[in-house]
Amino acid sequence: MNIEVTRLNQGISSPEEFVRTVNEEYQYKLRKIAAEIAENSDERPIILLSGPSGSGKTTSAMMISRILAESGIVMHTLSMDNYFKSLTAEEKILAAEGKMDLESPDRVDAELLSSQIEAIRDGEEVELPKYNFVTSAREAGEKFRKNNGELVIFEGIHALNPAVITVPDSHVSKIYVSVRTRITDGNTVLHPSRIRLMRRMIRDRNFRQRTLRETMKMFHSVEAGENKYIMPYKYRSDYDIDTFMAYEPAVYRDFLMDGLREMTDVPEIRELLSIMENVTPLDDEFVPAESLVREFIGGGIFSY
């Protein structure tokens, strides 16, 4: 779907109503999906949720979990990041030199992951792994058992890859989330990946001590990994969610514009600026704490 900059700016003219309407529409989509998941919970107690970097999959997983919890279902959300294999000394050197594909599904211990999903599905106790990103090593985590009637969400970029998770489709519900909307001014059409790039730029600067340029330098390798490892499996999803929030470009404007104007040597940034220069800014005070946008700008109710 394409959306005109002029339409976005018209919405921003009534900011409180616009933000509320956009958030309510997103919640409505999630509630419809949650209702179907609840209806099939006996046969499909496991939920697999995938999406590329900056897609909002973590917040979407937490939102769906909260909606189902409100209906009386006990929920658990587990990150597939904890199933990464420990790096060897040689692999750590390659990773530091940028010579290792850290997005590859081979990084995931698929055998352990699938076996634990099956055990959790059957109500067996497992010892969950915990990945230490400081040491690049997997450690022992907490004991876990799913009781009857409870649901478990596994969230990760490879959640829909059948080579990573071999559990039969009849036992799982599969969700794919990403930005699907394009922004246009009538001349330039901004690809959804640029919206996710803005999200990552803000998140990386706020929480990962990366400059905008450092995030931009990673853009092409991240995008290549997504096209190779994530996008080919989105067709397997039972539910496909567009996470674009129509007010988010207006919120990101004040966070990014000064930095973007210092990067006009980058073609993707020039394209981004051609759209963002015409977007009316929106103060983040209008963004509620439960908004998906808070995953990137901070100040939300969810813990990451």
Backbone torsions as a table, in degrees:
resi	resn	phi	psi	omega
1	MET	NA	139.4	174.1
2	ASN	-103.8	145.4	176.2
3	ILE	-133.0	134.5	-177.5
4	GLU	-78.9	143.8	175.9
5	VAL	-58.2	-38.3	-179.5
6	THR	-61.7	-35.3	178.3
7	ARG	-68.7	-39.8	177.3
8	LEU	-61.4	-44.5	-178.8
9	ASN	-65.9	-33.9	175.6
10	GLN	-62.3	-40.8	177.8
11	GLY	-63.7	-41.4	-178.2
12	ILE	-65.1	-20.2	178.7
13	SER	-63.7	-22.1	172.9
14	SER	-124.7	74.5	-166.3
15	PRO	-60.3	-45.4	-176.8
16	GLU	-62.8	-46.0	-179.7
17	GLU	-66.4	-40.7	-178.5
18	PHE	-63.6	-49.2	-179.7
19	VAL	-62.6	-43.2	179.5
20	ARG	-62.0	-44.2	-179.0
21	THR	-63.7	-44.4	179.9
22	VAL	-62.7	-44.4	-179.8
23	ASN	-65.2	-39.2	179.5
24	GLU	-65.7	-38.4	178.5
25	GLU	-64.8	-38.7	179.2
26	TYR	-68.5	-42.7	177.6
27	GLN	-61.7	-36.6	179.2
28	TYR	-62.3	-43.2	178.4
29	LYS	-61.6	-44.3	-179.1
30	LEU	-66.4	-38.1	-178.8
31	ARG	-67.0	-35.9	176.8
32	LYS	-63.6	-43.5	178.3
33	ILE	-65.9	-44.6	-179.7
34	ALA	-60.0	-37.7	-179.8
35	ALA	-63.9	-40.6	178.4
36	GLU	-68.8	-38.2	177.9
37	ILE	-63.1	-43.0	178.8
38	ALA	-63.0	-38.1	-179.6
39	GLU	-64.5	-31.4	-177.8
40	ASN	-105.3	17.7	-170.7
41	SER	-64.9	-30.7	-179.8
42	ASP	-66.6	-42.2	-178.6
43	GLU	-83.5	-29.3	-175.6
44	ARG	-129.4	77.9	-177.7
45	PRO	-81.0	-5.9	-179.4
46	ILE	-110.4	133.3	177.5
47	ILE	-115.5	125.7	177.5
48	LEU	-106.4	124.3	-176.8
49	LEU	-125.9	122.3	-176.4
50	SER	-126.8	161.8	175.9
51	GLY	173.1	158.2	-179.2
52	PRO	-74.2	173.5	179.8
53	SER	-60.3	133.5	179.9
54	GLY	80.7	12.1	-177.4
55	SER	-81.8	-16.2	-175.5
56	GLY	85.7	21.6	-175.8
57	LYS	-67.3	-35.1	-178.1
58	THR	-65.3	-47.7	178.9
59	THR	-66.4	-40.5	179.5
60	SER	-61.3	-40.4	177.2
61	ALA	-61.6	-42.8	-179.8
62	MET	-68.4	-35.8	178.1
63	MET	-66.0	-45.5	178.4
64	ILE	-62.4	-41.4	178.1
65	SER	-60.1	-43.0	-179.4
66	ARG	-66.0	-41.2	179.2
67	ILE	-61.1	-45.1	179.8
68	LEU	-67.3	-36.3	177.8
69	ALA	-64.4	-35.7	178.4
70	GLU	-64.8	-24.3	178.5
71	SER	-87.6	2.0	175.8
72	GLY	102.2	2.2	-179.7
73	ILE	-89.8	131.8	175.3
74	VAL	-76.7	127.1	-173.5
75	MET	-117.6	150.7	173.6
76	HIS	-136.8	135.6	176.7
77	THR	-119.4	123.0	-177.4
78	LEU	-120.1	135.9	179.6
79	SER	-89.7	131.2	177.1
80	MET	-70.3	-14.1	177.2
81	ASP	-57.7	-29.2	-178.0
82	ASN	-71.3	-8.5	179.5
83	TYR	-99.0	9.3	173.8
84	PHE	-61.9	146.1	174.8
85	LYS	-75.6	145.8	174.4
86	SER	-63.0	143.8	176.9
87	LEU	-85.1	139.9	173.0
88	THR	-76.2	169.8	178.4
89	ALA	-59.2	-40.0	179.3
90	GLU	-66.8	-39.9	-179.9
91	GLU	-67.7	-34.6	177.6
92	LYS	-62.7	-39.3	178.0
93	ILE	-65.0	-45.9	178.6
94	LEU	-61.6	-41.4	179.6
95	ALA	-63.5	-42.0	179.7
96	ALA	-64.3	-30.3	179.4
97	GLU	-88.9	2.3	-179.8
98	GLY	71.0	23.8	-176.8
99	LYS	-106.4	11.8	-179.8
100	MET	-122.6	136.3	-179.0
101	ASP	-82.3	94.0	-176.6
102	LEU	-78.1	-8.2	178.5
103	GLU	-91.1	-8.0	-173.9
104	SER	-65.6	140.6	175.8
105	PRO	-63.8	-17.1	176.9
106	ASP	-66.0	-16.6	177.5
107	ARG	-70.3	-20.3	-177.0
108	VAL	-90.8	137.5	174.2
109	ASP	-79.8	84.4	-173.1
110	ALA	-62.8	-36.7	-178.9
111	GLU	-64.4	-45.6	178.8
112	LEU	-65.4	-44.6	-177.8
113	LEU	-60.0	-51.2	-178.1
114	SER	-64.7	-39.1	-179.8
115	SER	-66.3	-37.4	179.5
116	GLN	-73.4	-35.1	175.7
117	ILE	-61.2	-43.9	179.2
118	GLU	-64.7	-41.2	178.9
119	ALA	-65.6	-42.5	178.7
120	ILE	-63.9	-43.2	177.4
121	ARG	-55.8	-38.6	-176.6
122	ASP	-88.1	5.7	176.9
123	GLY	79.7	18.2	178.8
124	GLU	-87.8	152.3	178.2
125	GLU	-80.5	137.5	177.0
126	VAL	-131.0	158.9	171.3
127	GLU	-100.3	107.5	-177.3
128	LEU	-68.4	142.0	174.5
129	PRO	-79.3	161.1	175.7
130	LYS	-136.8	118.4	-177.9
131	TYR	-90.3	128.1	178.9
132	ASN	-95.6	107.4	-175.7
133	PHE	-75.0	-16.0	176.9
134	VAL	-74.3	-44.3	-179.0
135	THR	-95.7	-6.2	-176.9
136	SER	57.5	38.2	-178.2
137	ALA	-133.5	145.9	176.9
138	ARG	-88.6	135.7	-177.7
139	GLU	-122.8	167.1	176.2
140	ALA	-72.7	137.9	179.2
141	GLY	-112.6	-149.5	-175.3
142	GLU	-86.0	156.9	171.1
143	LYS	-74.0	143.7	-177.9
144	PHE	-146.0	140.2	174.0
145	ARG	-143.3	132.7	175.3
146	LYS	-90.1	125.6	176.4
147	ASN	-84.9	164.8	178.8
148	ASN	-56.3	136.0	177.6
149	GLY	87.8	-11.5	179.3
150	GLU	-86.8	155.6	179.5
151	LEU	-121.3	150.1	-179.9
152	VAL	-128.4	127.6	174.8
153	ILE	-100.8	124.6	170.5
154	PHE	-102.8	119.2	-175.1
155	GLU	-115.8	128.9	179.2
156	GLY	178.0	162.3	-174.5
157	ILE	-67.3	-23.2	-177.6
158	HIS	-105.0	19.0	-173.4
159	ALA	-64.8	-22.5	-178.5
160	LEU	-103.1	3.3	-179.0
161	ASN	-80.9	115.5	-176.2
162	PRO	-67.6	-14.7	175.6
163	ALA	-81.5	-19.1	-179.9
164	VAL	-93.8	-45.0	178.6
165	ILE	-117.3	113.3	-173.8
166	THR	-101.0	9.6	179.5
167	VAL	-66.3	138.1	-179.8
168	PRO	-55.9	140.6	-179.9
169	ASP	-57.7	-28.2	-177.6
170	SER	-68.0	-11.4	-178.7
171	HIS	-104.2	-0.6	-174.2
172	VAL	-136.0	153.7	166.9
173	SER	-105.9	135.3	-172.2
174	LYS	-117.6	127.9	-177.3
175	ILE	-124.0	134.9	173.8
176	TYR	-118.6	128.3	179.1
177	VAL	-124.2	140.7	174.4
178	SER	-171.8	169.1	172.1
179	VAL	-76.5	127.9	-179.8
180	ARG	-118.7	-10.7	-176.0
181	THR	-88.5	138.6	175.0
182	ARG	-104.4	142.1	177.3
183	ILE	-103.2	136.1	-179.3
184	THR	-136.7	149.3	172.7
185	ASP	-109.2	12.8	-177.7
186	GLY	99.3	-21.5	177.6
187	ASN	-116.5	-59.9	179.2
188	THR	-90.3	139.4	173.9
189	VAL	-116.1	117.0	-176.3
190	LEU	-86.6	118.0	-178.7
191	HIS	-65.6	148.2	179.1
192	PRO	-54.9	-29.6	179.6
193	SER	-62.4	-25.3	178.3
194	ARG	-73.7	-30.8	174.5
195	ILE	-66.1	-44.0	178.4
196	ARG	-65.9	-32.6	176.3
197	LEU	-62.6	-44.7	177.9
198	MET	-61.1	-42.7	178.2
199	ARG	-57.9	-45.8	-177.4
200	ARG	-68.0	-38.1	178.8
201	MET	-58.7	-45.7	-179.1
202	ILE	-68.8	-47.3	179.9
203	ARG	-60.7	-45.1	-177.2
204	ASP	-65.2	-38.3	178.8
205	ARG	-70.3	-40.4	-176.7
206	ASN	-72.7	-38.2	-167.9
207	PHE	-124.0	-10.2	-175.7
208	ARG	-126.4	10.0	175.8
209	GLN	54.1	38.8	175.7
210	ARG	-109.4	143.1	174.1
211	THR	-77.3	164.5	177.9
212	LEU	-59.6	-39.7	-178.8
213	ARG	-66.4	-37.3	178.0
214	GLU	-63.8	-40.8	176.9
215	THR	-65.0	-40.4	179.7
216	MET	-63.9	-36.9	179.8
217	LYS	-63.4	-27.2	179.9
218	MET	-86.2	-9.4	-170.3
219	PHE	-56.7	-49.1	-173.5
220	HIS	-68.7	-38.3	178.6
221	SER	-69.7	-38.4	177.1
222	VAL	-64.0	-45.0	-179.9
223	GLU	-63.7	-39.4	178.1
224	ALA	-62.7	-41.0	177.8
225	GLY	-64.4	-39.9	178.8
226	GLU	-63.4	-45.5	-179.4
227	ASN	-65.6	-28.4	-177.3
228	LYS	-88.5	-38.7	-168.2
229	TYR	-112.3	-19.5	-172.0
230	ILE	-114.8	-55.8	-175.6
231	MET	-55.9	-37.5	-177.2
232	PRO	-62.0	-14.8	-175.1
233	TYR	-110.6	3.6	-178.5
234	LYS	-66.4	-23.5	178.5
235	TYR	-63.3	-19.3	-176.9
236	ARG	-80.4	-8.0	-175.3
237	SER	-71.8	147.8	171.2
238	ASP	-83.2	-26.4	-177.5
239	TYR	-136.7	132.5	-179.5
240	ASP	-120.3	118.3	-173.3
241	ILE	-115.7	125.5	171.9
242	ASP	-83.5	116.2	-175.5
243	THR	-92.5	7.2	179.5
244	PHE	-63.9	129.8	175.6
245	MET	-108.7	118.6	-168.2
246	ALA	-60.3	-20.0	179.6
247	TYR	-92.4	-6.2	-171.8
248	GLU	-66.6	-37.7	177.5
249	PRO	-59.5	-35.9	179.4
250	ALA	-66.2	-35.9	177.8
251	VAL	-70.5	-40.8	-175.9
252	TYR	-71.1	-19.6	-173.5
253	ARG	-56.5	-51.2	-178.1
254	ASP	-70.2	-25.8	178.6
255	PHE	-72.4	-29.7	-166.3
256	LEU	-117.7	-26.1	-164.7
257	MET	-58.3	-44.0	-179.5
258	ASP	-59.9	-44.6	179.5
259	GLY	-67.2	-39.6	-180.0
260	LEU	-65.1	-36.5	-179.3
261	ARG	-67.6	-15.8	176.7
262	GLU	-90.6	2.9	-175.3
263	MET	-125.7	32.1	-176.3
264	THR	-71.8	-3.6	173.8
265	ASP	-75.6	-10.1	-178.6
266	VAL	-99.4	121.1	-176.6
267	PRO	-55.6	-42.7	-178.9
268	GLU	-63.1	-33.5	179.9
269	ILE	-72.5	-39.0	176.9
270	ARG	-60.7	-41.5	177.6
271	GLU	-63.1	-43.4	179.5
272	LEU	-62.9	-43.7	-179.6
273	LEU	-63.8	-35.3	-178.2
274	SER	-60.4	-29.0	176.1
275	ILE	-88.2	-49.4	-171.9
276	MET	-66.6	-26.9	176.9
277	GLU	-60.0	-25.6	-176.0
278	ASN	-100.6	3.4	179.9
279	VAL	-89.4	132.3	176.0
280	THR	-72.2	127.5	-177.9
281	PRO	-70.2	152.5	177.5
282	LEU	-131.0	125.2	179.2
283	ASP	-66.1	138.9	-176.4
284	ASP	-69.6	-4.4	175.0
285	GLU	-64.7	-19.6	178.8
286	PHE	-83.6	-8.8	-176.8
287	VAL	-91.3	114.8	-178.6
288	PRO	-67.5	158.5	-175.1
289	ALA	-64.1	-24.1	-178.7
290	GLU	-90.7	3.5	-179.5
291	SER	-69.0	145.4	174.9
292	LEU	-59.5	-31.5	-179.3
293	VAL	-60.2	-27.1	-179.3
294	ARG	-66.2	-18.6	175.3
295	GLU	-59.5	-28.2	-173.8
296	PHE	-104.7	-36.5	-177.8
297	ILE	-94.3	-13.2	179.3
298	GLY	90.2	172.4	177.0
299	GLY	82.6	18.0	-178.2
300	GLY	-93.6	175.9	-177.7
301	ILE	-88.5	-12.3	-177.3
302	PHE	-93.8	147.0	178.1
303	SER	-100.4	134.9	-175.8
304	TYR	-115.7	NA	NA
